Amino acid sequence: MSLPLGVKVATDALRTEAGVWDQQSGQMDAIATKVDGLRFNRLEAGVFQLVVGPYGELVDQVYGRTHEAGQRMKEIADTLRQVAKTYETEELDGSHRLKNLR
């Protein structure tokens, strides 16, 4: 049995949106990787050694938030796909039950 057009449109839209969240997750992961590369030590800082500590804390915070954002965006994408799958399954199960009542 096939899905009604309205359900197919809705689940396709959910999966498309999940793809957008996956893409953005990848972007956040790329940003986190670049931020992680911005670290430097006191020797590299030269005359700016006083800012190494606060700068390192800033890099840690930005890296932590961007890395976490990438993970959460991936979770959103996975959830949207699961919702689409559940929606389809429930629609098919409900249709079968209705047909058996007749």
C-alpha positions in Angstrom: 0.0 0.0 0.0 1.3 3.5 -0.8 1.1 6.5 1.3 -1.5 9.3 0.7 0.1 12.2 -1.2 -0.3 14.6 1.8 1.7 12.2 4.0 4.3 11.7 1.4 4.8 15.4 0.9 5.0 15.9 4.7 7.6 13.2 5.2 9.6 14.2 2.2 9.7 17.8 3.7 10.8 16.4 7.0 13.6 14.5 5.4 14.7 17.5 3.3 14.8 19.6 6.5 16.9 16.8 8.1 19.4 17.1 5.3 19.7 20.9 5.9 20.4 20.2 9.6 23.0 17.6 8.6 24.7 20.1 6.3 24.8 22.8 9.0 26.1 20.2 11.5 29.0 19.7 9.1 29.6 23.4 8.9 29.7 23.7 12.7 32.1 20.8 12.9 34.4 22.5 10.3 34.2 25.8 12.3 35.1 23.8 15.5 38.1 22.3 13.8 39.3 25.8 12.6 38.8 27.3 16.0 40.8 24.4 17.6 43.7 25.3 15.2 43.8 28.9 16.6 45.5 27.8 19.9 49.0 28.9 20.7 51.4 28.7 23.6 53.4 31.4 25.5 56.5 30.8 23.3 54.4 31.5 20.2 52.8 34.5 21.8 56.1 36.3 22.3 55.5 39.7 23.8 51.8 39.0 24.1 52.3 36.3 26.8 49.8 38.0 29.1 46.9 37.2 26.8 47.7 33.5 26.3 45.6 32.4 29.3 42.4 34.4 28.6 42.8 33.7 24.8 43.1 30.0 25.5 39.9 30.1 27.6 38.1 31.9 24.8 39.2 29.3 22.3 38.1 26.6 24.6 34.7 28.1 25.0 34.2 28.8 21.3 35.4 25.3 20.4 33.1 23.7 23.0 30.0 25.6 21.8 30.6 25.0 18.1 31.4 21.3 18.7 28.3 20.9 20.8 26.2 22.8 18.2 27.4 20.3 15.5 26.3 17.4 17.7 22.9 18.9 18.5 22.2 19.7 14.9 23.0 16.1 14.0 20.6 15.0 16.7 17.9 17.3 15.3 18.4 15.8 11.8 18.2 12.2 13.2 15.0 13.1 15.1 13.3 14.6 12.0 14.1 11.4 10.1 12.7 9.3 12.9 9.5 11.5 13.0 9.0 11.0 9.2 9.5 7.2 9.6 7.1 7.0 12.5 4.5 9.2 10.6 4.7 6.8 7.6 4.5 3.7 9.8 1.5 5.0 11.7 -0.3 6.1 8.6 0.2 2.6 6.9 -0.8 0.8 10.1 -3.9 3.0 10.5 -4.9 2.4 6.9 -4.5 -1.3 7.2 -6.7 -1.3 10.4 -9.4 0.7 8.7 -9.4 -1.6 5.7 -9.8 -4.6 7.9 -12.9 -3.1 9.6 -14.9 -3.1 6.4 
